[in-house]
Amino acid sequence: TYPRISTVQDLIHAIRHQPKLSKDASSALIDIGQAMQENATRAEVTELLRGTLYQEVYVRTSCLQALQVSAYLFLHVQRSTDVLQPFDITDLDFSPDLWIACHDEDEQNARLAIHLWEDNGLDVPEGFLQDLLPYLGT
């Protein structure tokens, strides 16, 4: 089977670099978020979380919308040790990417990120500044 992580990366690339395809690619990314609800890997969700930090507002929006659909549905999935575990955002405790997205300059994106943050019970740990240093690019 074709690795979905590549599909997620390709769709994000298309949204960023192919203006004529960006609307369709965005819809497809959101659809994939819904489709992978029961068996998304950590890498797939991590790729969507990374997408919330791109410079282009429409990329951030698409990734947040895909996560919104996925995260809501992940909360209702039963885990089994016999199969690939679905990624559950509640396992993160703290996501620097999502925390930064909660402070997005675009109000809609900030609201989406805050909704994800609150729905998954994420919290800011005491030593969170260490986790944010890599994002400063220094």
Secondary structure, 3 states (H helix, E strand, C coil): CCCHHHHHHHHHHHHHHCCCCHHHHHHHHHHHHHHCCCCCCHHHHHHHHHHCCCCCHHHHHHHHHHHHHHHHHHCCCCCCCCCCCCCCHHHHCCCHHHHHHCCCCCHHHHHHHHHHHHHCCCCCCCCHHHHHHHHHCC
